[in-house]
Amino acid sequence: MEEKEIIGEIAKRVEETVRLGVKEEDAGKVVKKVSAAGAPSKKIDLVAEDVAIAVVRENGNRYNVLSEEIGFVDNGAEETIVLDPVDGTYDAISGITFYSVSIAIGKKRLSDVRYGLVRNLCTSDEYIAEKGKGAYFNGKRIKTEKYHGEESIISVYLSRYSHPKTYEIIKRARRARALGCSSLEMCLVACGKLDLFYQRGQKVRVTDIAASTLIVREAGGEVFDAETGNKLELEITLDDRANVAAVGDERTIKEFALF
């Protein structure tokens, strides 16, 4: 298979597996107390990861793999597939139809990721970006939109771990949502549906947002470290984590006093 076919096949097989897997009563069962990322692994995550790695293996292990459950799989390759087999696991096991598979190809850090795909596992909608060649939704070119002003709509991460700044930002928006899947929420910024995605307090890993960061940037937006205000950069490793703010229009930074 060609490279894009391999990535597409991973997304297809993960979707097929997850659609069946979420129907099982034990989909949310913890089957590994501590994953490579340091959190418990649920059955649905491991099953999805297994089929993704199988596709890489079937195609000659031409890439290393970095995934939240298994960690780094060193196949002696120059490039690495950065994978989150199920982004939005809690949505998936709770019957909330908003979760994805996120797949990217890069070398050492977020800024050298050159290809990214995020597929909505509930609808099969697909966001794809290739460095220097734009971002696409179901094959159609997408662009971010100007700040929506009085009609602003944002999405944020909410939990007991949310930073107090999150609530200040919510109060500045016309409408705010908490959808539970960072990769898809960032893609909604990329296609102009959201003005902002903000996650501060519970830091993300590169596996969560490698593909969606490229998609936002190729659509004309930008992704920042929500704590420092610098353009987001992460090493392709599970050890590096950051807070995230993705915007479609940099006017949003001022309007929401992000930094």
Secondary structure per residue as TSV (DSSP state, phi and psi in degrees):
chain	resnum	aa	ss	phi	psi
A	1	M	-	360.0	148.0
A	2	E	-	-74.1	163.9
A	3	E	H	-53.8	-51.1
A	4	K	H	-65.5	-30.4
A	5	E	H	-68.1	-37.8
A	6	I	H	-63.1	-47.4
A	7	I	H	-63.1	-42.6
A	8	G	H	-63.2	-37.4
A	9	E	H	-68.8	-38.5
A	10	I	H	-58.7	-48.9
A	11	A	H	-60.5	-43.2
A	12	K	H	-62.6	-47.7
A	13	R	H	-69.7	-37.4
A	14	V	H	-62.6	-44.0
A	15	E	H	-59.7	-47.0
A	16	E	H	-60.0	-43.1
A	17	T	H	-67.6	-44.3
A	18	V	H	-69.4	-38.9
A	19	R	H	-60.2	-36.6
A	20	L	H	-78.0	-40.9
A	21	G	H	-65.4	-36.0
A	22	V	T	-69.7	-14.4
A	23	K	T	-80.7	-15.7
A	24	E	S	-78.7	142.6
A	25	E	T	-61.9	-29.7
A	26	D	T	-100.1	21.1
A	27	A	T	-56.2	-35.7
A	28	G	T	-93.5	8.0
A	29	K	-	-66.2	134.1
A	30	V	E	-76.9	116.2
A	31	V	E	-109.8	-6.6
A	32	K	E	-145.8	114.5
A	33	K	S	-63.6	-35.7
A	34	V	S	-135.6	112.9
A	35	S	-	-80.2	178.3
A	36	A	T	-60.9	-28.0
A	37	A	T	-82.7	-6.6
A	38	G	S	95.4	1.7
A	39	A	S	-113.1	161.5
A	40	P	-	-63.7	142.3
A	41	S	E	-100.5	129.3
A	42	K	E	-92.9	157.4
A	43	K	H	-54.4	-44.7
A	44	I	H	-62.6	-35.0
A	45	D	H	-66.7	-45.6
A	46	L	H	-68.1	-40.0
A	47	V	H	-63.4	-43.7
A	48	A	H	-65.1	-42.0
A	49	E	H	-63.2	-40.8
A	50	D	H	-58.8	-43.4
A	51	V	H	-70.5	-33.0
A	52	A	H	-65.2	-46.2
A	53	I	H	-66.7	-32.5
A	54	A	H	-61.6	-39.0
A	55	V	H	-64.4	-42.4
A	56	V	H	-61.4	-43.8
A	57	R	H	-63.9	-42.9
A	58	E	H	-63.5	-22.6
A	59	N	T	-106.3	29.2
A	60	G	T	84.2	18.2
A	61	N	-	48.5	48.3
A	62	R	-	-77.1	-7.1
A	63	Y	S	-133.7	149.6
A	64	N	E	-72.6	168.4
A	65	V	E	-133.1	134.0
A	66	L	E	-119.5	117.8
A	67	S	E	-139.0	151.4
A	68	E	T	-62.9	-32.1
A	69	E	T	-84.6	-50.5
A	70	I	T	-89.7	-21.8
A	71	G	E	89.0	-142.5
A	72	F	E	-94.8	123.9
A	73	V	E	-104.5	109.3
A	74	D	-	-89.4	105.5
A	75	N	-	-101.2	13.7
A	76	G	S	71.6	20.7
A	77	A	-	-93.5	164.5
A	78	E	S	-79.0	-32.9
A	79	E	S	-116.2	160.9
A	80	T	E	-126.2	135.7
A	81	I	E	-82.7	120.5
A	82	V	E	-99.4	115.1
A	83	L	E	-127.4	131.9
A	84	D	E	-119.7	102.4
A	85	P	E	-63.6	-33.7
A	86	V	E	-139.8	101.6
A	87	D	E	-91.2	119.1
A	88	G	T	100.2	39.1
A	89	T	H	-55.5	-41.6
A	90	Y	H	-67.8	-33.1
A	91	D	H	-61.4	-47.2
A	92	A	H	-59.5	-48.3
A	93	I	H	-79.4	-11.6
A	94	S	H	-96.8	-1.0
A	95	G	T	80.2	16.3
A	96	I	-	-92.8	117.7
A	97	T	S	-85.6	67.6
A	98	F	-	-153.3	85.5
A	99	Y	-	-155.7	162.1
A	100	S	E	-144.9	172.0
A	101	V	E	-112.6	136.0
A	102	S	E	-120.8	125.8
A	103	I	E	-135.2	129.5
A	104	A	E	-137.9	160.5
A	105	I	E	-122.4	124.8
A	106	G	E	-153.6	-175.4
A	107	K	S	-112.6	-73.6
A	108	K	S	-116.8	-30.9
A	109	R	B	-148.4	168.8
A	110	L	G	-56.8	-39.8
A	111	S	G	-68.2	-16.9
A	112	D	G	-102.9	10.8
A	113	V	-	-63.7	128.1
A	114	R	-	-114.0	-9.3
A	115	Y	E	-149.6	137.7
A	116	G	E	-145.7	143.3
A	117	L	E	-137.9	131.5
A	118	V	E	-125.2	122.5
A	119	R	E	-115.5	129.2
A	120	N	E	-71.3	114.4
A	121	L	T	-75.3	-5.8
A	122	C	T	-97.6	-28.7
A	123	T	T	-119.4	-11.9
A	124	S	-	71.2	4.7
A	125	D	-	-63.1	143.4
A	126	E	E	-135.0	130.6
A	127	Y	E	-109.5	131.7
A	128	I	E	-136.5	141.9
A	129	A	E	-140.2	145.2
A	130	E	E	-126.6	132.1
A	131	K	T	-55.8	125.3
A	132	G	T	81.7	0.4
A	133	K	S	-124.8	8.6
A	134	G	-	92.1	177.9
A	135	A	E	-122.1	149.6
A	136	Y	E	-139.3	145.4
A	137	F	E	-119.6	114.1
A	138	N	T	50.4	40.8
A	139	G	T	86.9	-4.9
A	140	K	E	-106.1	131.7
A	141	R	E	-58.2	135.6
A	142	I	E	-121.5	152.4
A	143	K	-	-137.1	149.2
A	144	T	-	-68.1	167.0
A	145	E	-	-117.5	162.0
A	146	K	-	-65.0	155.1
A	147	Y	-	-51.8	132.3
A	148	H	-	-83.5	3.9
A	149	G	G	59.1	-123.9
A	150	E	G	-64.4	-15.5
A	151	E	G	-105.4	23.6
A	152	S	-	-60.5	143.2
A	153	I	E	-137.9	133.1
A	154	I	E	-132.1	165.1
A	155	S	E	-130.3	141.3
A	156	V	E	-135.8	162.1
A	157	Y	-	-89.3	126.0
A	158	L	-	-124.7	130.3
A	159	S	S	-172.6	-175.5
A	160	R	T	-63.1	-16.8
A	161	Y	T	-94.7	-3.4
A	162	S	-	-60.4	139.6
A	163	H	-	-71.5	143.9
A	164	P	T	-53.5	-28.5
A	165	K	H	-59.1	-29.7
A	166	T	H	-56.3	-42.5
A	167	Y	H	-73.0	-29.4
A	168	E	H	-66.2	-40.4
A	169	I	H	-67.4	-41.6
A	170	I	H	-56.2	-39.6
A	171	K	T	-67.0	-16.1
A	172	R	T	-90.3	-9.5
A	173	A	S	-95.5	149.6
A	174	R	S	-67.3	-41.5
A	175	R	E	-141.6	143.7
A	176	A	E	-134.6	145.1
A	177	R	E	-133.3	158.3
A	178	A	-	-132.1	104.1
A	179	L	-	-101.1	-20.0
A	180	G	S	86.9	14.5
A	181	C	-	-146.6	94.8
A	182	S	H	-59.1	-39.4
A	183	S	H	-63.3	-44.0
A	184	L	H	-71.0	-37.0
A	185	E	H	-63.1	-39.2
A	186	M	H	-66.8	-35.5
A	187	C	H	-66.3	-30.7
A	188	L	H	-67.9	-30.5
A	189	V	H	-66.1	-43.2
A	190	A	H	-61.0	-34.4
A	191	C	T	-99.2	11.0
A	192	G	T	84.9	8.9
A	193	K	S	-81.3	-29.6
A	194	L	-	-120.9	146.5
A	195	D	S	-81.0	-30.6
A	196	L	E	-154.5	140.1
A	197	F	E	-118.6	129.4
A	198	Y	E	-131.9	123.0
A	199	Q	E	-134.2	112.0
A	200	R	E	-139.2	130.9
A	201	G	E	123.5	-59.2
A	202	Q	E	-99.8	101.1
A	203	K	E	-71.2	149.3
A	204	V	E	-95.0	160.0
A	205	R	E	-104.1	165.1
A	206	V	H	-61.4	-29.6
A	207	T	H	-63.1	-30.7
A	208	D	H	-70.2	-38.8
A	209	I	H	-130.9	12.9
A	210	A	H	-61.9	-48.5
A	211	A	H	-69.0	-46.1
A	212	S	H	-69.4	-28.9
A	213	T	H	-64.1	-45.5
A	214	L	H	-62.2	-40.7
A	215	I	H	-62.5	-45.8
A	216	V	H	-61.1	-46.8
A	217	R	H	-66.2	-40.3
A	218	E	H	-70.8	-20.3
A	219	A	T	-85.9	-6.2
A	220	G	T	108.4	2.0
A	221	G	-	-96.9	-168.6
A	222	E	E	-145.5	153.3
A	223	V	E	-122.8	128.6
A	224	F	E	-120.4	159.2
A	225	D	E	-73.5	117.1
A	226	A	T	-67.8	-14.5
A	227	E	T	-91.7	-44.1
A	228	T	T	-97.4	-23.6
A	229	G	-	84.3	-0.5
A	230	N	S	-78.2	154.5
A	231	K	B	-58.6	135.3
A	232	L	-	-65.8	132.1
A	233	E	-	-138.7	134.0
A	234	L	-	-138.8	145.5
A	235	E	B	-75.2	150.5
A	236	I	S	-81.5	79.3
A	237	T	S	-157.7	156.6
A	238	L	T	-78.0	-10.1
A	239	D	T	-79.5	-22.7
A	240	D	-	-93.7	130.2
A	241	R	E	-138.4	157.1
A	242	A	E	-156.3	159.5
A	243	N	E	-82.6	154.3
A	244	V	E	-133.8	137.7
A	245	A	E	-134.3	117.8
A	246	A	E	-110.7	128.4
A	247	V	E	-127.9	149.4
A	248	G	S	-89.3	-29.8
A	249	D	S	-135.1	127.0
A	250	E	T	-66.9	-10.5
A	251	R	H	-61.1	-27.9
A	252	T	H	-57.8	-33.3
A	253	I	H	-57.9	-47.2
A	254	K	H	-70.8	-44.2
A	255	E	H	-63.4	-30.3
A	256	F	T	-106.4	5.5
A	257	A	T	46.6	54.0
A	258	L	-	-66.1	-38.2
A	259	F	-	-125.6	360.0
